[in-house]
């Protein structure tokens, strides 16, 4: 039998490797779910939602805040929605490029069915261009340039059930740009008693997000930083629409958590973290979990070091000082900041080591020591 030290070493090593390769492309273990399935020969001809027809066969996309005006024969900014003769098509509908089963803690979602697995899928494409993207091979790819398999929504739900997953995670790339596929898969999963979680940058317009809320069980938003300049220069996106999405999620009553990847010298100052935490408490409430996660050099950002541990600890402590009840550190297996504590009596309720849960003391959504209600989805 292995010692506790040996076990922790394996957990830490596995967590570090996961940071470097969080999305497993089709092939190997990921493809084991699809043995016997043929690679998709063509892209989808499924008509997109949320667009308007305009003069001269142009279409105006209404899905995300970019509001692309797409002329005939071209695609929107995300590269996966194409205008053909005045009809807009979602090219990756039912075309999965990555499939895997992950612990829900990897997303990370800490207050949603802890200890369960999520059947995780992705298609190509994204409406951001983050220079630190760890899944850039699929998020920044043209869908025809990578391997895809045909996996319609009903098949996604069937495979999730078959593999014992409690939820389906739409993840790795940007699920909002395969909106129709995610929506239909989530609805099919709901019929089988399986939840759906969206792992997203939150860059979407109000109406489609409201529709998604009726099908999803939980959302994790990658909150890149708290300045317009950082969003524009490093992520090639915009801050305000993401804030609007977070407020909408709060109003809709769906469970959501936030992740902030701290990149040295770019978005990791104590002042910015304090301001961000104050905004979260004032607009979203003190009980939204915020995960401050460690950056590792990747993609176009190889010139910066991994985030210092002291920076992660500073961010967590600053958020708690500002009244955030559930502040975590991520990509730092074995740190006390991975675990969940009662905000009232400070009892450790869930002890985590990487993606492994050593114990979970939460009973009926409450702390067993003081009966304080712990927000989340626990069953």
C-alpha positions in Angstrom: 0.0 0.0 0.0 1.4 3.4 -0.9 2.1 5.9 1.8 0.3 9.2 2.1 3.4 11.1 0.9 3.6 8.9 -2.2 -0.1 9.5 -2.9 0.2 13.3 -2.5 3.1 13.3 -4.8 1.1 11.6 -7.5 -1.8 14.0 -7.0 0.5 17.0 -7.3 2.2 15.6 -10.3 -1.1 14.9 -12.0 -2.5 18.3 -11.2 0.6 20.0 -12.8 0.3 17.9 -15.9 -3.4 18.9 -16.1 -2.4 22.5 -16.1 -0.3 21.9 -19.2 -2.8 19.9 -21.2 -6.3 20.3 -19.9 -8.1 19.4 -23.1 -7.5 15.9 -24.6 -8.0 15.9 -28.3 -9.7 13.0 -30.1 -7.5 10.0 -30.0 -6.2 7.8 -27.2 -8.3 7.6 -24.0 -10.7 10.4 -25.1 -11.6 8.5 -28.3 -12.3 5.3 -26.3 -15.9 6.6 -25.9 -16.3 6.8 -29.6 -14.7 3.5 -30.8 -16.3 2.5 -34.0 -17.4 6.1 -34.8 -16.1 7.5 -38.1 -14.4 10.9 -38.2 -16.7 13.6 -39.5 -16.2 14.0 -43.2 -18.0 17.4 -43.4 -19.0 20.3 -41.3 -22.6 20.9 -40.1 -25.3 22.5 -42.2 -27.4 23.2 -39.0 -29.0 26.7 -39.2 -27.8 29.0 -36.5 -30.0 30.8 -34.0 -29.8 34.5 -33.0 -29.1 36.2 -36.3 -30.9 38.5 -38.7 -31.0 38.5 -42.4 -30.0 41.8 -44.1 -29.7 43.2 -47.6 -27.4 41.7 -50.2 -27.4 38.3 -48.5 -25.7 39.7 -45.5 -26.5 38.4 -42.0 -26.1 40.2 -38.7 -25.1 37.8 -35.8 -26.9 38.4 -32.6 -25.3 35.8 -30.4 -22.4 37.6 -28.8 -21.5 41.3 -28.2 -19.2 41.4 -31.3 -22.4 41.5 -33.4 -20.6 40.4 -36.5 -21.9 41.7 -39.9 -21.2 38.7 -42.1 -21.2 39.0 -45.9 -22.2 36.1 -48.1 -19.5 33.3 -48.2 -17.7 34.4 -45.0 -17.7 33.6 -41.3 -18.1 35.5 -38.1 -15.2 36.4 -35.8 -15.5 32.9 -34.1 -14.7 31.1 -37.4 -17.5 28.5 -36.8 -20.6 30.4 -38.0 -20.8 30.9 -41.8 -23.1 32.8 -44.1 -24.2 30.8 -47.1 -26.5 32.7 -49.4 -28.0 34.8 -46.6 -28.5 31.8 -44.2 -26.3 31.5 -41.2 -25.0 28.0 -40.3 -23.5 26.7 -37.1 -20.6 24.6 -38.6 -19.7 22.7 -35.5 -23.2 21.5 -34.5 -22.8 17.9 -33.5 -19.1 17.9 -34.4 -17.1 17.1 -31.2 -13.3 17.6 -31.4 -12.5 16.7 -27.8 -14.2 14.3 -25.4 -13.2 13.2 -22.0 -14.5 12.5 -18.5 -13.2 14.8 -15.8 -13.7 15.4 -12.1 -16.1 18.3 -11.7 -13.3 19.9 -9.5 -11.2 20.3 -12.7 -13.6 22.8 -14.2 -13.2 24.1 -11.4 -16.7 23.9 -9.8 -16.3 23.4 -6.0 -19.9 23.9 -4.9 -21.6 21.8 -7.6 -21.9 18.0 -6.9 -18.4 17.6 -5.4 -16.7 14.3 -6.1 -18.7 13.6 -9.3 -17.6 13.3 -12.9 -18.5 15.5 -15.8 -18.6 14.1 -19.4 -16.7 16.9 -21.1 -17.0 17.9 -24.8 -15.8 20.7 -27.0 -15.8 21.9 -30.6 -13.4 24.2 -32.4 -13.4 27.9 -32.0 -13.7 30.9 -29.6 -14.8 34.5 -29.7 -11.8 35.6 -27.7 -8.1 35.4 -28.6 -6.4 35.0 -25.1 -2.7 35.0 -25.6 -2.3 32.6 -22.6 -4.9 30.0 -23.8 -4.0 26.5 -22.7 -6.3 24.9 -25.3 -5.3 27.1 -28.2 -4.9 24.1 -30.5 -8.7 23.8 -30.6 -10.0 27.2 -29.5 -8.0 29.1 -32.2 -8.4 26.5 -34.9 -10.6 26.4 -38.0 -13.1 23.5 -37.5 -12.0 21.9 -40.8 -8.4 21.9 -39.7 -8.8 19.5 -36.8 -10.3 16.1 -36.3 -14.0 16.0 -35.5 -16.5 13.1 -35.0 -20.3 13.2 -35.5 -21.9 13.2 -32.0 -25.4 14.6 -32.1 -27.0 15.9 -28.8 -28.8 12.7 -28.0 -25.6 10.8 -28.3 -23.8 13.2 -25.9 -26.5 12.5 -23.3 -26.4 8.8 -23.9 -22.6 8.6 -23.5 -22.7 10.7 -20.4 -25.3 8.3 -18.8 -23.3 5.3 -20.0 -20.2 6.5 -18.4 -21.8 7.3 -15.0 -21.4 11.1 -15.3 -23.7 13.3 -13.2 -23.3 16.2 -15.6 -22.1 17.2 -19.1 -19.5 20.0 -19.2 -19.2 22.2 -22.3 -15.7 23.2 -22.0 -12.1 23.4 -23.2 -12.8 25.9 -26.1 -15.7 28.5 -25.9 -19.1 26.7 -25.7 -21.1 29.9 -26.4 -20.0 29.8 -30.0 -21.5 26.2 -30.3 -24.6 27.6 -28.7 -27.2 25.5 -30.6 -25.3 22.2 -30.0 -24.9 23.0 -26.2 -28.5 24.0 -25.9 -29.9 20.8 -27.5 -27.4 18.6 -25.7 -28.3 20.1 -22.3 -32.0 19.6 -23.0 -31.4 16.0 -24.0 -29.4 15.5 -20.9 -32.1 17.0 -18.7 -34.5 14.4 -20.0 -32.1 11.7 -18.7 -31.7 13.4 -15.3 -28.2 14.6 -16.1 -27.1 18.2 -15.4 -25.2 20.5 -17.7 -22.4 23.0 -16.8 -21.0 25.6 -19.1 -17.3 26.6 -18.7 -17.2 30.0 -20.5 -15.7 33.4 -20.9 -19.2 34.8 -20.5 -19.1 36.9 -23.7 -22.7 36.6 -24.9 -25.8 38.7 -25.4 -28.6 38.8 -22.9 -31.3 36.9 -24.8 -29.3 33.8 -25.7 -27.9 33.6 -22.2 -31.3 33.8 -20.7 -32.4 30.9 -22.9 -29.4 28.8 -21.9 -30.2 29.3 -18.2 -33.4 27.3 -18.7 -31.3 24.3 -19.7 -28.1 24.5 -17.7 -27.5 23.5 -14.1 -24.4 25.6 -13.4 -21.9 28.0 -15.0 -18.3 28.8 -14.5 -17.1 32.1 -15.8 -13.4 32.7 -16.6 -13.2 36.3 -15.4 -10.0 37.4 -17.0 -9.2 40.5 -15.0 -10.7 43.8 -14.0 -9.5 46.4 -16.5 -10.7 47.2 -20.0 -7.0 47.3 -21.1 -6.3 43.8 -20.0 -9.4 42.4 -21.7 -8.6 44.3 -24.9 -4.8 43.8 -25.2 -4.3 40.3 -23.7 -7.7 38.6 -24.3 -8.9 40.4 -27.4 -12.3 40.8 -25.7 -14.3 43.3 -23.6 -14.9 43.5 -19.9 -18.3 45.1 -19.6 -20.4 42.4 -21.4 -18.8 39.8 -19.1 -19.9 41.7 -16.1 -23.4 42.0 -17.5 -23.5 38.2 -18.0 -22.5 37.7 -14.3 -25.2 40.0 -13.1 -27.7 38.1 -15.4 -26.7 34.8 -13.9 -27.2 36.2 -10.4 -30.7 37.5 -11.4 -31.6 34.1 -13.0 -30.8 32.2 -9.9 -28.5 29.7 -11.6 -25.5 28.5 -9.7 -22.2 30.0 -10.9 -18.6 30.3 -9.9 -15.7 32.5 -11.1 -12.1 31.8 -12.0 -9.4 34.4 -12.2 -6.1 33.2 -13.8 -3.5 35.4 -12.2 -0.7 36.3 -14.6 2.4 38.0 -13.2 2.6 41.8 -13.8 -0.6 41.8 -15.9 -3.6 41.3 -13.6 -2.2 40.3 -10.3 -1.9 43.6 -8.3 -3.5 43.7 -4.9 -5.3 46.9 -5.8 -7.0 45.3 -8.9 -8.0 42.2 -6.9 -9.4 44.4 -4.1 -11.4 46.4 -6.6 -12.7 43.3 -8.3 -13.7 41.6 -5.1 -15.6 44.7 -4.0 -17.5 44.7 -7.3 -18.3 41.0 -6.9 -19.6 41.5 -3.4 -21.7 44.5 -4.3 -23.2 43.2 -7.5 -23.2 39.4 -7.2 -23.1 38.8 -3.4 -20.5 37.5 -0.9 -21.2 33.8 -1.6 -20.0 33.5 -5.2 -16.9 31.3 -5.1 -13.8 32.9 -6.7 -10.9 30.7 -7.7 -7.6 32.4 -8.1 -5.6 30.1 -10.2 -1.9 29.7 -11.1 -0.6 30.6 -14.5 1.8 28.5 -16.4 3.6 29.7 -19.5 1.9 28.6 -22.7 0.8 29.6 -26.3 1.9 33.2 -27.0 2.8 34.0 -23.4 6.1 32.1 -22.8 8.0 35.0 -21.4 6.4 35.1 -18.0 7.1 32.8 -15.0 4.4 30.7 -13.2 2.4 32.7 -10.7 4.2 32.9 -7.4 2.4 31.0 -4.6 2.5 34.2 -2.4 0.5 36.0 -5.1 -2.2 33.4 -5.0 -2.3 33.6 -1.2 -2.4 37.4 -1.3 -5.4 37.3 -3.8 -7.3 34.8 -1.7 -6.7 36.8 1.5 -7.6 40.1 -0.1 -10.9 38.7 -1.5 -11.8 37.4 2.0 -10.9 40.8 3.5 -13.4 42.3 1.1 -16.1 40.0 2.3 -16.0 37.1 -0.2 -16.9 34.0 1.7 -15.5 31.4 -0.6 -12.1 32.4 -2.1 -9.9 29.6 -3.4 -6.5 29.0 -4.9 -6.2 26.7 -7.9 -3.5 24.8 -9.8 -1.8 24.4 -6.4 -2.5 20.9 -5.2 -2.4 20.3 -1.5 -2.7 24.0 -0.5 -5.2 24.8 2.3 -6.8 27.3 0.0 -8.3 24.5 -2.1 -10.6 23.4 0.7 -14.0 24.8 1.7 -14.6 26.3 5.1 -17.7 27.4 6.9 -17.9 31.2 6.7 -19.5 31.3 10.1 -17.5 28.9 12.4 -14.5 28.3 10.1 -14.8 24.5 10.2 -13.1 22.8 7.3 -16.1 21.2 5.4 -14.5 19.8 2.2 -10.9 18.9 2.2 -9.4 18.8 -1.4 -6.0 17.7 -2.6 -6.0 18.6 -6.3 -9.1 17.0 -7.8 -9.3 14.5 -5.0 -11.7 15.0 -2.1 -10.5 13.6 1.2 -13.7 14.3 3.0 -17.0 16.2 2.7 -18.8 17.1 5.9 -21.6 19.2 4.4 -25.0 17.7 5.4 -28.1 18.8 3.6 -26.4 21.9 2.3 -25.3 23.0 5.8 -22.4 23.0 8.2 -22.8 20.2 10.7 -21.1 22.3 13.4 -23.1 25.5 13.4 -26.0 24.8 10.9 -24.8 27.7 8.6 -26.2 27.3 5.1 -23.5 26.6 2.6 -24.6 27.9 -0.9 -24.2 25.5 -3.8 -25.7 22.4 -5.5 -25.0 19.5 -3.2 -27.3 16.7 -4.5 
